Amino acid sequence: MSDAIERPDPGAASTAPDPDAWAQACAEDFAAEQARRRAVYGPEPVSAAEELRRFFDSLADKVSELRAPGATGGTAAVAQTAAQQFAKQFLTSVKTVVEPVVERNPQIFDHLATAGTEIAAAYRAAVQRQEADWSRDDEPPSSPEQIDLD
Protein backbone atom coordinates (compact mmCIF):
# COMPACT_ATOMS: atom_id res chain seq x y z
CA MET A 1 0.00 0.00 0.00
CA SER A 2 1.26 3.42 -0.81
CA ASP A 3 1.16 6.39 1.47
CA ALA A 4 -1.01 9.17 -0.01
CA ILE A 5 0.81 11.87 1.94
CA GLU A 6 4.37 12.52 1.00
CA ARG A 7 6.55 12.96 3.97
CA PRO A 8 9.90 14.66 3.74
CA ASP A 9 12.93 12.59 4.36
CA PRO A 10 14.34 13.68 7.73
CA GLY A 11 17.86 13.45 6.34
CA ALA A 12 17.11 15.62 3.28
CA ALA A 13 17.76 19.37 3.20
CA SER A 14 14.78 21.40 4.32
CA THR A 15 13.23 23.60 1.63
CA ALA A 16 10.17 24.56 3.63
CA PRO A 17 9.17 28.21 3.39
CA ASP A 18 9.89 30.51 6.27
CA PRO A 19 6.73 30.74 8.41
CA ASP A 20 7.33 34.48 8.95
CA ALA A 21 7.94 35.22 5.27
CA TRP A 22 4.40 36.52 4.74
CA ALA A 23 4.55 38.78 7.79
CA GLN A 24 7.97 40.04 6.75
CA ALA A 25 6.80 40.77 3.19
CA CYS A 26 3.75 42.63 4.52
CA ALA A 27 5.93 44.68 6.88
CA GLU A 28 8.28 45.58 4.02
CA ASP A 29 5.35 46.59 1.80
CA PHE A 30 3.88 48.68 4.62
CA ALA A 31 7.20 50.43 5.24
CA ALA A 32 7.60 51.13 1.52
CA GLU A 33 4.07 52.58 1.35
CA GLN A 34 4.74 54.79 4.38
CA ALA A 35 7.96 56.06 2.80
CA ARG A 36 6.14 56.77 -0.46
CA ARG A 37 3.38 58.72 1.36
CA ARG A 38 5.94 60.71 3.35
CA ALA A 39 7.67 61.62 0.09
CA VAL A 40 4.38 62.74 -1.51
CA TYR A 41 2.56 64.34 1.44
CA GLY A 42 5.38 65.21 3.82
CA PRO A 43 5.74 64.06 7.42
CA GLU A 44 2.69 63.07 9.43
CA PRO A 45 1.19 65.85 11.55
CA VAL A 46 1.99 65.63 15.23
CA SER A 47 -0.68 65.19 17.84
CA ALA A 48 -2.20 68.07 19.77
CA ALA A 49 -0.48 66.81 22.92
CA GLU A 50 2.93 67.01 21.24
CA GLU A 51 2.09 70.49 19.93
CA LEU A 52 1.22 71.56 23.49
CA ARG A 53 4.56 70.24 24.76
CA ARG A 54 6.43 72.08 22.00
CA PHE A 55 4.47 75.27 22.73
CA PHE A 56 5.41 75.26 26.42
CA ASP A 57 9.05 74.46 25.62
CA SER A 58 9.34 77.26 23.07
CA LEU A 59 7.52 79.69 25.37
CA ALA A 60 9.89 78.87 28.23
CA ASP A 61 12.88 79.33 25.89
CA LYS A 62 11.61 82.73 24.71
CA VAL A 63 11.00 83.93 28.26
CA SER A 64 14.52 82.94 29.27
CA GLU A 65 15.96 84.74 26.20
CA LEU A 66 14.15 88.03 26.81
CA ARG A 67 16.40 90.94 27.62
CA ALA A 68 15.50 94.57 28.16
CA PRO A 69 17.07 96.31 25.14
CA GLY A 70 17.99 99.61 26.80
CA ALA A 71 18.10 98.63 30.44
CA THR A 72 21.63 98.52 31.76
CA GLY A 73 20.75 99.00 35.40
CA GLY A 74 18.28 100.51 37.77
CA THR A 75 14.66 99.68 38.35
CA ALA A 76 13.89 98.72 34.74
CA ALA A 77 16.43 95.89 34.83
CA VAL A 78 15.16 94.69 38.21
CA ALA A 79 11.56 94.76 36.98
CA GLN A 80 12.55 92.91 33.80
CA THR A 81 14.39 90.22 35.77
CA ALA A 82 11.47 89.81 38.18
CA ALA A 83 9.01 89.51 35.28
CA GLN A 84 11.22 86.89 33.60
CA GLN A 85 11.50 84.86 36.79
CA PHE A 86 7.76 85.03 37.38
CA ALA A 87 6.96 83.99 33.81
CA LYS A 88 9.45 81.13 33.94
CA GLN A 89 8.07 79.88 37.26
CA PHE A 90 4.53 80.16 35.96
CA LEU A 91 5.33 78.22 32.79
CA THR A 92 7.19 75.58 34.78
CA SER A 93 4.25 75.10 37.15
CA VAL A 94 1.75 74.93 34.29
CA LYS A 95 3.92 72.43 32.45
CA THR A 96 4.25 70.35 35.63
CA VAL A 97 0.46 70.19 35.94
CA VAL A 98 -0.27 69.55 32.26
CA GLU A 99 2.51 67.05 31.52
CA PRO A 100 1.01 64.08 33.47
CA VAL A 101 -2.36 64.62 31.80
CA VAL A 102 -0.70 64.68 28.39
CA GLU A 103 1.25 61.52 29.18
CA ARG A 104 -1.79 59.57 30.37
CA ASN A 105 -4.35 60.81 27.86
CA PRO A 106 -2.86 62.29 24.70
CA GLN A 107 -6.15 61.67 22.85
CA ILE A 108 -7.88 64.29 25.02
CA PHE A 109 -6.00 67.09 23.31
CA ASP A 110 -6.80 65.69 19.87
CA HIS A 111 -10.48 65.65 20.79
CA LEU A 112 -10.29 69.17 22.24
CA ALA A 113 -8.60 70.43 19.09
CA THR A 114 -11.31 68.84 16.95
CA ALA A 115 -14.04 70.26 19.18
CA GLY A 116 -12.46 73.70 18.99
CA THR A 117 -12.46 73.51 15.22
CA GLU A 118 -16.14 72.52 15.21
CA ILE A 119 -17.05 75.34 17.60
CA ALA A 120 -15.18 77.85 15.45
CA ALA A 121 -17.01 76.60 12.34
CA ALA A 122 -20.38 76.90 14.09
CA TYR A 123 -19.54 80.40 15.28
CA ARG A 124 -18.44 81.41 11.78
CA ALA A 125 -21.70 80.13 10.31
CA ALA A 126 -23.76 82.04 12.88
CA VAL A 127 -21.81 85.26 12.36
CA GLN A 128 -22.04 85.01 8.57
CA ARG A 129 -25.81 84.59 8.85
CA GLN A 130 -26.09 87.65 11.11
CA GLU A 131 -23.85 89.70 8.83
CA ALA A 132 -25.98 88.75 5.85
CA ASP A 133 -29.10 89.87 7.72
CA TRP A 134 -27.48 93.15 8.80
CA SER A 135 -26.04 94.03 5.43
CA ARG A 136 -29.21 93.48 3.46
CA ASP A 137 -30.46 96.59 1.66
CA ASP A 138 -34.09 95.90 2.49
CA GLU A 139 -35.20 97.98 5.42
CA PRO A 140 -38.03 96.59 7.50
CA PRO A 141 -41.26 98.58 7.38
CA SER A 142 -41.48 101.10 10.17
CA SER A 143 -45.24 101.60 10.17
CA PRO A 144 -48.24 99.32 9.57
CA GLU A 145 -49.26 101.33 6.48
CA GLN A 146 -46.07 100.35 4.69
CA ILE A 147 -46.80 96.62 4.99
CA ASP A 148 -48.24 95.26 1.75
CA LEU A 149 -50.78 92.54 2.55
CA ASP A 150 -51.61 91.68 -1.07
Phi and psi restraints in degrees (value plus and minus 20) as a CYANA .aco file:
   2 SER   PHI    -119.9   -79.9
   2 SER   PSI     131.5   171.5
   3 ASP   PHI    -105.0   -65.0
   3 ASP   PSI     104.8   144.8
   4 ALA   PHI     -93.6   -53.6
   4 ALA   PSI     -43.6    -3.6
   5 ILE   PHI    -122.2   -82.2
   5 ILE   PSI     104.3   144.3
   6 GLU   PHI    -100.5   -60.5
   6 GLU   PSI     110.7   150.7
   7 ARG   PHI    -133.4   -93.4
   7 ARG   PSI     116.0   156.0
   8 PRO   PHI     -88.1   -48.1
   8 PRO   PSI     127.7   167.7
   9 ASP   PHI     -93.1   -53.1
   9 ASP   PSI     103.8   143.8
  10 PRO   PHI     -79.8   -39.8
  10 PRO   PSI     -42.7    -2.7
  11 GLY   PHI    -107.7   -67.7
  11 GLY   PSI     -34.0     6.0
  12 ALA   PHI     -97.9   -57.9
  12 ALA   PSI     139.1   179.1
  13 ALA   PHI     -89.4   -49.4
  13 ALA   PSI     119.1   159.1
  14 SER   PHI    -101.4   -61.4
  14 SER   PSI     105.0   145.0
  15 THR   PHI    -136.5   -96.5
  15 THR   PSI       1.0    41.0
  16 ALA   PHI     -88.7   -48.7
  16 ALA   PSI     123.1   163.1
  17 PRO   PHI     -87.4   -47.4
  17 PRO   PSI     132.5   172.5
  18 ASP   PHI     -87.2   -47.2
  18 ASP   PSI     107.8   147.8
  19 PRO   PHI     -85.1   -45.1
  19 PRO   PSI     -42.9    -2.9
  20 ASP   PHI    -116.2   -76.2
  20 ASP   PSI     -12.4    27.6
  21 ALA   PHI     -82.2   -42.2
  21 ALA   PSI     -61.0   -21.0
  22 TRP   PHI     -85.7   -45.7
  22 TRP   PSI     -65.4   -25.4
  23 ALA   PHI     -83.3   -43.3
  23 ALA   PSI     -59.5   -19.5
  24 GLN   PHI     -86.9   -46.9
  24 GLN   PSI     -62.1   -22.1
  25 ALA   PHI     -84.4   -44.4
  25 ALA   PSI     -60.5   -20.5
  26 CYS   PHI     -83.9   -43.9
  26 CYS   PSI     -62.1   -22.1
  27 ALA   PHI     -84.1   -44.1
  27 ALA   PSI     -59.5   -19.5
  28 GLU   PHI     -86.2   -46.2
  28 GLU   PSI     -62.2   -22.2
  29 ASP   PHI     -83.0   -43.0
  29 ASP   PSI     -61.3   -21.3
  30 PHE   PHI     -84.5   -44.5
  30 PHE   PSI     -63.2   -23.2
  31 ALA   PHI     -83.7   -43.7
  31 ALA   PSI     -60.2   -20.2
  32 ALA   PHI     -85.1   -45.1
  32 ALA   PSI     -60.7   -20.7
  33 GLU   PHI     -85.5   -45.5
  33 GLU   PSI     -60.9   -20.9
  34 GLN   PHI     -82.4   -42.4
  34 GLN   PSI     -62.1   -22.1
  35 ALA   PHI     -84.1   -44.1
  35 ALA   PSI     -61.0   -21.0
  36 ARG   PHI     -83.4   -43.4
  36 ARG   PSI     -63.8   -23.8
  37 ARG   PHI     -85.3   -45.3
  37 ARG   PSI     -59.1   -19.1
  38 ARG   PHI     -82.9   -42.9
  38 ARG   PSI     -57.2   -17.2
  39 ALA   PHI     -88.5   -48.5
  39 ALA   PSI     -55.9   -15.9
  40 VAL   PHI    -101.6   -61.6
  40 VAL   PSI     -69.0   -29.0
  41 TYR   PHI    -122.1   -82.1
  41 TYR   PSI     -27.8    12.2
  42 GLY   PHI      69.3   109.3
  42 GLY   PSI    -198.3  -158.3
  43 PRO   PHI     -88.4   -48.4
  43 PRO   PSI     135.6   175.6
  44 GLU   PHI     -86.1   -46.1
  44 GLU   PSI     124.9   164.9
  45 PRO   PHI     -88.0   -48.0
  45 PRO   PSI     127.8   167.8
  46 VAL   PHI    -102.9   -62.9
  46 VAL   PSI     142.2   182.2
  47 SER   PHI     -93.4   -53.4
  47 SER   PSI     144.8   184.8
  48 ALA   PHI     -84.8   -44.8
  48 ALA   PSI     -53.6   -13.6
  49 ALA   PHI     -84.4   -44.4
  49 ALA   PSI     -63.0   -23.0
  50 GLU   PHI     -86.1   -46.1
  50 GLU   PSI     -58.4   -18.4
  51 GLU   PHI     -81.8   -41.8
  51 GLU   PSI     -59.8   -19.8
  52 LEU   PHI     -83.3   -43.3
  52 LEU   PSI     -63.5   -23.5
  53 ARG   PHI     -79.8   -39.8
  53 ARG   PSI     -67.0   -27.0
  54 ARG   PHI     -82.1   -42.1
  54 ARG   PSI     -58.9   -18.9
  55 PHE   PHI     -80.7   -40.7
  55 PHE   PSI     -69.0   -29.0
  56 PHE   PHI     -85.1   -45.1
  56 PHE   PSI     -58.3   -18.3
  57 ASP   PHI     -83.8   -43.8
  57 ASP   PSI     -66.3   -26.3
  58 SER   PHI     -88.1   -48.1
  58 SER   PSI     -56.3   -16.3
  59 LEU   PHI     -84.5   -44.5
  59 LEU   PSI     -63.1   -23.1
  60 ALA   PHI     -84.1   -44.1
  60 ALA   PSI     -59.2   -19.2
  61 ASP   PHI     -83.4   -43.4
  61 ASP   PSI     -63.8   -23.8
  62 LYS   PHI     -85.5   -45.5
  62 LYS   PSI     -59.3   -19.3
  63 VAL   PHI     -84.4   -44.4
  63 VAL   PSI     -59.5   -19.5
  64 SER   PHI     -92.1   -52.1
  64 SER   PSI     -43.3    -3.3
  65 GLU   PHI    -105.2   -65.2
  65 GLU   PSI     -36.7     3.3
  66 LEU   PHI     -80.6   -40.6
  66 LEU   PSI     115.4   155.4
  67 ARG   PHI    -156.6  -116.6
  67 ARG   PSI     123.6   163.6
  68 ALA   PHI     -94.0   -54.0
  68 ALA   PSI     100.0   140.0
  69 PRO   PHI     -82.1   -42.1
  69 PRO   PSI     -60.6   -20.6
  70 GLY   PHI    -129.0   -89.0
  70 GLY   PSI     -17.4    22.6
  71 ALA   PHI    -109.5   -69.5
  71 ALA   PSI      93.0   133.0
  72 THR   PHI    -124.8   -84.8
  72 THR   PSI     -35.2     4.8
  73 GLY   PHI    -198.5  -158.5
  73 GLY   PSI    -199.9  -159.9
  74 GLY   PHI      66.6   106.6
  74 GLY   PSI    -182.4  -142.4
  75 THR   PHI     -91.7   -51.7
  75 THR   PSI     -48.8    -8.8
  76 ALA   PHI     -85.1   -45.1
  76 ALA   PSI     -61.3   -21.3
  77 ALA   PHI     -87.8   -47.8
  77 ALA   PSI     -59.3   -19.3
  78 VAL   PHI     -85.5   -45.5
  78 VAL   PSI     -63.8   -23.8
  79 ALA   PHI     -84.3   -44.3
  79 ALA   PSI     -60.4   -20.4
  80 GLN   PHI     -82.8   -42.8
  80 GLN   PSI     -65.0   -25.0
  81 THR   PHI     -83.8   -43.8
  81 THR   PSI     -62.3   -22.3
  82 ALA   PHI     -84.1   -44.1
  82 ALA   PSI     -61.4   -21.4
  83 ALA   PHI     -84.7   -44.7
  83 ALA   PSI     -59.9   -19.9
  84 GLN   PHI     -83.8   -43.8
  84 GLN   PSI     -64.8   -24.8
  85 GLN   PHI     -83.6   -43.6
  85 GLN   PSI     -62.2   -22.2
  86 PHE   PHI     -82.7   -42.7
  86 PHE   PSI     -66.6   -26.6
  87 ALA   PHI     -83.1   -43.1
  87 ALA   PSI     -61.5   -21.5
  88 LYS   PHI     -85.7   -45.7
  88 LYS   PSI     -62.0   -22.0
  89 GLN   PHI     -85.0   -45.0
  89 GLN   PSI     -61.0   -21.0
  90 PHE   PHI     -82.2   -42.2
  90 PHE   PSI     -67.7   -27.7
  91 LEU   PHI     -83.6   -43.6
  91 LEU   PSI     -58.1   -18.1
  92 THR   PHI     -85.0   -45.0
  92 THR   PSI     -62.6   -22.6
  93 SER   PHI     -88.6   -48.6
  93 SER   PSI     -58.4   -18.4
  94 VAL   PHI     -85.6   -45.6
  94 VAL   PSI     -62.6   -22.6
  95 LYS   PHI     -84.0   -44.0
  95 LYS   PSI     -58.7   -18.7
  96 THR   PHI     -82.6   -42.6
  96 THR   PSI     -56.8   -16.8
  97 VAL   PHI     -95.7   -55.7
  97 VAL   PSI     -61.4   -21.4
  98 VAL   PHI     -98.6   -58.6
  98 VAL   PSI     -53.9   -13.9
  99 GLU   PHI     -75.6   -35.6
  99 GLU   PSI     -67.1   -27.1
 100 PRO   PHI     -83.0   -43.0
 100 PRO   PSI     -55.3   -15.3
 101 VAL   PHI     -85.9   -45.9
 101 VAL   PSI     -61.1   -21.1
 102 VAL   PHI     -84.9   -44.9
 102 VAL   PSI     -61.2   -21.2
 103 GLU   PHI     -85.2   -45.2
 103 GLU   PSI     -62.2   -22.2
 104 ARG   PHI     -98.1   -58.1
 104 ARG   PSI     -56.8   -16.8
 105 ASN   PHI    -156.1  -116.1
 105 ASN   PSI      50.5    90.5
 106 PRO   PHI     -86.6   -46.6
 106 PRO   PSI     -42.1    -2.1
 107 GLN   PHI     -87.8   -47.8
 107 GLN   PSI     -45.2    -5.2
 108 ILE   PHI     -77.2   -37.2
 108 ILE   PSI     -64.2   -24.2
 109 PHE   PHI     -91.2   -51.2
 109 PHE   PSI     -51.0   -11.0
 110 ASP   PHI     -84.8   -44.8
 110 ASP   PSI     -63.8   -23.8
 111 HIS   PHI     -85.3   -45.3
 111 HIS   PSI     -60.8   -20.8
 112 LEU   PHI     -84.4   -44.4
 112 LEU   PSI     -58.8   -18.8
 113 ALA   PHI     -84.6   -44.6
 113 ALA   PSI     -62.2   -22.2
 114 THR   PHI     -85.1   -45.1
 114 THR   PSI     -62.6   -22.6
 115 ALA   PHI     -83.7   -43.7
 115 ALA   PSI     -59.8   -19.8
 116 GLY   PHI     -82.5   -42.5
 116 GLY   PSI     -58.9   -18.9
 117 THR   PHI     -84.4   -44.4
 117 THR   PSI     -61.8   -21.8
 118 GLU   PHI     -85.8   -45.8
 118 GLU   PSI     -60.9   -20.9
 119 ILE   PHI     -84.8   -44.8
 119 ILE   PSI     -61.7   -21.7
 120 ALA   PHI     -83.5   -43.5
 120 ALA   PSI     -58.9   -18.9
 121 ALA   PHI     -86.5   -46.5
 121 ALA   PSI     -60.3   -20.3
 122 ALA   PHI     -85.5   -45.5
 122 ALA   PSI     -61.5   -21.5
 123 TYR   PHI     -83.3   -43.3
 123 TYR   PSI     -64.6   -24.6
 124 ARG   PHI     -78.2   -38.2
 124 ARG   PSI     -63.6   -23.6
 125 ALA   PHI     -83.5   -43.5
 125 ALA   PSI     -61.6   -21.6
 126 ALA   PHI     -86.5   -46.5
 126 ALA   PSI     -62.1   -22.1
 127 VAL   PHI     -87.3   -47.3
 127 VAL   PSI     -61.1   -21.1
 128 GLN   PHI     -82.6   -42.6
 128 GLN   PSI     -58.4   -18.4
 129 ARG   PHI     -84.2   -44.2
 129 ARG   PSI     -65.8   -25.8
 130 GLN   PHI     -83.6   -43.6
 130 GLN   PSI     -62.4   -22.4
 131 GLU   PHI     -83.0   -43.0
 131 GLU   PSI     -58.0   -18.0
 132 ALA   PHI     -84.6   -44.6
 132 ALA   PSI     -60.4   -20.4
 133 ASP   PHI     -86.0   -46.0
 133 ASP   PSI     -60.6   -20.6
 134 TRP   PHI     -91.8   -51.8
 134 TRP   PSI     -55.4   -15.4
 135 SER   PHI    -109.0   -69.0
 135 SER   PSI     -18.5    21.5
 136 ARG   PHI     -85.7   -45.7
 136 ARG   PSI     123.0   163.0
 137 ASP   PHI     -97.0   -57.0
 137 ASP   PSI     -42.0    -2.0
 138 ASP   PHI     -89.4   -49.4
 138 ASP   PSI     104.8   144.8
 139 GLU   PHI    -117.5   -77.5
 139 GLU   PSI     118.0   158.0
 140 PRO   PHI     -87.6   -47.6
 140 PRO   PSI     127.8   167.8
 141 PRO   PHI     -82.3   -42.3
 141 PRO   PSI     119.5   159.5
 142 SER   PHI    -116.8   -76.8
 142 SER   PSI     -37.1     2.9
 143 SER   PHI    -154.8  -114.8
 143 SER   PSI     137.4   177.4
 144 PRO   PHI     -83.6   -43.6
 144 PRO   PSI     -44.4    -4.4
 145 GLU   PHI     -88.7   -48.7
 145 GLU   PSI     -47.0    -7.0
 146 GLN   PHI     -98.4   -58.4
 146 GLN   PSI     -34.4     5.6
 147 ILE   PHI     -97.4   -57.4
 147 ILE   PSI     104.0   144.0
 148 ASP   PHI    -112.8   -72.8
 148 ASP   PSI      95.6   135.6
 149 LEU   PHI    -113.9   -73.9
 149 LEU   PSI     -20.7    19.3
